[in-house]
Amino acid sequence: MEFRRDPRQFLFVIVLLLLINSPEPQQQTFTTRSRFDETITREWDELEILNGTRYGDFNVQKDKWLNITGLRKEDGFAWDLLEPVQERATQQVKGLLDVAADVPLDDALYPRQNIPVYRNVSGFVQGEWVRSPLGRVRHPSDMNSSDIMAENPFPMTDYDRNLTGTGGPLRLHITELEGRMQTDPNRTISEITARMVIGDNASIGGNWWEFVLHGVHFPGFGGSVLTTTSDK
C-alpha cells in the first residue's frame, strides 16, 4: 500500500522554522517624516530671525551674532575677513563711480542723487577670476557650512571638490525681467537670478562648475547681493 505525505504539513514546518529563526524587527528611533518636520521648523525659526534683523545686528567687531547656522560665534567661521572684504568692495565702487561714490554709505541703497548705473542688469558678463590673498591663511573648514550643518533628510548632491587654483575663466548670466521679477512699489529693490559658470585653470582637463544664484538688486545704487542654496 503506497503512503502519500501531505505537502501542507511540510510547508507548515518550513514556515515555522523561518519564523523562529528570523531576527526581531528593529525599532526605528526616528521616522523620516519627523526629520522633515524638524528641518522645516528649524528653517522657519531661522527665517523669522532674518525677517526681524536689521543692518548692523550682525557685527563681529562688536561681538554681535545671530542664532543662525554659520552666523553664531561658536561656529568658528572666518567672519573676521568680512571687514577687509567690505573695504575692498568700497574701493572698487569708488574706482567705478568716481565722484558719485562720495555719497555716504548709509544712504547708498537709497541715494539722493542720480548715480550713473544700469537700472536693469539683465545680460551677461565674462572675464577672469583671481583668488584673493585674504583667504589664503584660512583653512577651508572655516568657510564651509557643511561641516557644521545639522543632519538634513533631503537628498543632497555629493561634493566633487573645491576650486584649488589661483584663477580661471568666469561667466555670469543675470536675469531681471521687467514685470516678472518681484519688486517693491517704489522699485528700490528688485529680485534677480544669475547663472554662474566658473572654471579652474589648475584643474586637469579644464574643469567647469555651473550653479544658480538668487538675490536682490538695488537699482538706485547699482549693487546686488546674491547667494546660492548650496551648503558648500
C-alpha positions as CSV (number, residue, x, y, z in Angstrom):
1,M,0.0,0.0,0.0
2,E,1.5,3.4,-1.1
3,F,1.8,6.0,1.6
4,R,1.5,9.7,0.5
5,R,2.7,12.6,2.7
6,D,0.6,15.7,2.9
7,P,2.7,18.6,1.4
8,R,0.9,21.1,3.6
9,Q,2.5,19.7,6.7
10,F,5.9,20.0,5.2
11,L,5.2,23.7,4.2
12,F,3.9,24.4,7.7
13,V,7.2,23.2,9.2
14,I,9.3,25.3,6.8
15,V,7.3,28.5,7.7
16,L,7.5,27.7,11.4
17,L,11.3,27.4,11.2
18,L,11.6,30.7,9.3
19,L,9.5,32.5,11.9
20,I,11.6,31.0,14.8
21,N,15.0,31.9,13.2
22,S,14.1,35.3,11.8
23,P,15.5,38.3,13.8
24,E,13.2,40.5,15.7
25,P,12.3,43.7,13.8
26,Q,14.4,46.7,14.7
27,Q,12.5,49.6,16.3
28,Q,13.4,52.8,14.4
29,T,14.4,55.6,16.7
30,F,13.0,58.2,14.3
31,T,10.9,58.5,11.2
32,T,11.7,60.3,8.0
33,R,8.6,62.4,8.5
34,S,9.8,63.6,11.9
35,R,13.2,64.6,10.4
36,F,11.4,66.6,7.7
37,D,9.3,68.3,10.3
38,E,12.4,69.2,12.4
39,T,14.2,70.6,9.4
40,I,11.3,72.7,8.3
41,T,10.7,74.0,11.8
42,R,14.4,74.9,12.1
43,E,14.4,76.8,8.8
44,W,11.2,78.7,9.7
45,D,12.8,79.7,13.0
46,E,15.9,81.0,11.2
47,L,13.7,82.8,8.6
48,E,11.9,84.5,11.5
49,I,15.2,85.7,12.9
50,L,16.3,87.0,9.5
51,N,13.0,88.9,9.0
52,G,13.5,90.6,12.3
53,T,17.1,91.5,11.7
54,R,18.4,94.9,10.6
55,Y,21.7,96.0,9.1
56,G,24.2,96.2,11.9
57,D,22.6,93.5,14.1
58,F,25.4,91.2,12.9
59,N,28.7,92.7,13.7
60,V,31.8,90.6,14.5
61,Q,33.9,93.5,15.7
62,K,31.2,94.4,18.3
63,D,30.7,90.7,19.2
64,K,27.1,90.8,17.8
65,W,26.0,87.4,16.4
66,L,22.8,85.8,15.1
67,N,21.4,82.4,16.2
68,I,21.6,81.0,12.7
69,T,23.9,78.3,11.4
70,G,27.1,79.9,10.3
71,L,26.3,83.2,12.0
72,R,27.0,82.0,15.5
73,K,30.2,82.7,17.3
74,E,30.8,79.1,18.2
75,D,30.6,78.0,14.6
76,G,34.1,79.5,14.1
77,F,33.6,80.9,10.6
78,A,36.1,83.3,9.1
79,W,33.9,86.4,9.7
80,D,37.0,88.4,10.6
81,L,37.5,88.5,6.8
82,L,34.2,90.4,6.3
83,E,35.6,93.8,7.1
84,P,38.6,93.7,4.7
85,V,36.2,92.4,2.0
86,Q,33.9,95.3,2.6
87,E,36.8,97.7,2.4
88,R,37.8,96.1,-0.9
89,A,34.3,96.4,-2.3
90,T,34.2,100.1,-1.2
91,Q,37.5,100.8,-3.1
92,Q,36.1,99.1,-6.2
93,V,32.9,101.2,-6.0
94,K,34.9,104.4,-5.8
95,G,37.1,103.3,-8.7
96,L,34.0,102.7,-10.8
97,L,31.8,105.6,-9.8
98,D,34.5,108.2,-9.1
99,V,32.9,111.3,-7.6
100,A,29.4,109.8,-7.4
101,A,30.7,107.3,-4.9
102,D,31.1,110.1,-2.4
103,V,27.5,109.5,-1.3
104,P,27.6,108.4,2.3
105,L,27.4,104.6,2.6
106,D,24.4,104.8,4.9
107,D,22.4,106.3,2.0
108,A,24.0,104.1,-0.7
109,L,20.9,101.9,-1.2
110,Y,18.6,104.9,-1.5
111,P,20.9,107.7,-2.8
112,R,19.5,111.2,-3.0
113,Q,21.5,111.9,-6.2
114,N,21.3,110.2,-9.5
115,I,24.2,107.6,-9.9
116,P,25.1,106.6,-13.5
117,V,24.4,102.8,-13.2
118,Y,22.1,100.4,-15.0
119,R,18.6,100.2,-13.7
120,N,18.1,96.8,-15.4
121,V,21.0,94.4,-15.2
122,S,19.8,91.6,-17.4
123,G,22.6,90.3,-19.6
124,F,25.9,88.6,-19.1
125,V,29.4,89.5,-18.1
126,Q,32.6,87.4,-18.6
127,G,36.2,87.6,-17.6
128,E,38.7,86.1,-15.3
129,W,38.5,85.5,-11.6
130,V,41.6,85.7,-9.3
131,R,41.9,84.2,-5.9
132,S,42.0,86.9,-3.2
133,P,45.0,86.8,-0.9
134,L,42.6,87.4,2.1
135,G,41.6,83.7,2.2
136,R,45.0,82.1,1.9
137,V,45.7,82.0,5.6
138,R,42.4,80.3,6.5
139,H,41.5,76.6,6.5
140,P,38.7,75.6,4.1
141,S,36.6,74.4,7.1
142,D,36.5,78.0,8.3
143,M,34.3,78.9,5.3
144,N,32.3,75.7,4.7
145,S,28.9,75.4,6.5
146,S,28.6,71.7,5.5
147,D,31.0,71.0,8.4
148,I,28.5,72.3,11.0
149,M,25.1,71.7,9.3
150,A,22.6,69.6,11.2
151,E,21.7,66.3,9.5
152,N,19.4,67.0,6.6
153,P,16.8,64.5,5.4
154,F,16.6,66.0,2.0
155,P,18.8,64.4,-0.7
156,M,22.0,66.4,-1.4
157,T,24.4,66.2,-4.3
158,D,27.8,64.8,-3.4
159,Y,30.6,67.4,-3.4
160,D,33.2,67.0,-6.0
161,R,36.0,69.2,-4.7
162,N,36.9,72.8,-4.1
163,L,38.3,75.3,-6.5
164,T,42.0,75.0,-5.7
165,G,43.5,77.1,-8.4
166,T,44.5,80.8,-8.3
167,G,42.3,81.9,-11.1
168,G,40.3,81.0,-14.2
169,P,37.5,82.0,-16.6
170,L,34.2,83.2,-15.3
171,R,30.8,83.9,-17.0
172,L,27.8,85.3,-15.2
173,H,24.3,85.3,-16.8
174,I,22.0,87.8,-14.9
175,T,18.2,87.8,-15.3
176,E,16.0,90.7,-14.1
177,L,12.8,90.7,-16.3
178,E,10.5,93.6,-16.0
179,G,7.1,92.6,-14.7
180,R,8.2,89.0,-13.9
181,M,10.5,89.6,-11.0
182,Q,9.3,90.7,-7.5
183,T,9.9,94.3,-6.5
184,D,8.6,96.8,-4.0
185,P,6.1,99.5,-5.1
186,N,8.9,102.2,-5.5
187,R,11.3,99.7,-7.2
188,T,14.0,100.4,-4.7
189,I,14.7,96.7,-4.5
190,S,14.3,94.1,-7.3
191,E,14.6,90.4,-7.4
192,I,17.3,88.9,-9.7
193,T,18.7,85.5,-10.5
194,A,22.0,84.6,-12.0
195,R,23.7,81.5,-13.5
196,M,27.4,81.3,-12.9
197,V,29.8,79.2,-14.9
198,I,33.3,79.1,-13.4
199,G,36.5,77.4,-14.5
200,D,39.7,76.5,-12.7
201,N,42.9,76.8,-14.7
202,A,44.7,74.5,-12.2
203,S,42.3,71.6,-12.9
204,I,43.4,68.8,-15.2
205,G,41.2,69.0,-18.3
206,G,39.9,72.4,-17.6
207,N,37.0,71.5,-15.2
208,W,34.0,73.8,-15.1
209,W,31.3,74.2,-12.5
210,E,27.8,75.7,-13.0
211,F,25.4,76.8,-10.3
212,V,22.4,79.2,-9.9
213,L,22.3,82.2,-7.6
214,H,19.3,84.2,-6.3
215,G,19.3,87.7,-4.7
216,V,18.3,91.3,-4.8
217,H,19.4,94.3,-6.9
218,F,19.3,97.9,-5.6
219,P,18.7,99.9,-8.8
220,G,19.4,103.3,-7.3
221,F,22.9,102.3,-6.2
222,G,23.6,99.6,-8.7
223,G,24.7,97.0,-6.2
224,S,23.5,93.4,-5.9
225,V,23.6,90.7,-3.2
226,L,23.3,87.1,-4.4
227,T,23.7,83.7,-2.8
228,T,23.5,80.0,-3.7
229,T,21.4,77.4,-1.9
230,S,24.4,75.1,-1.6
231,D,25.6,74.2,1.9
232,K,29.1,74.3,0.4
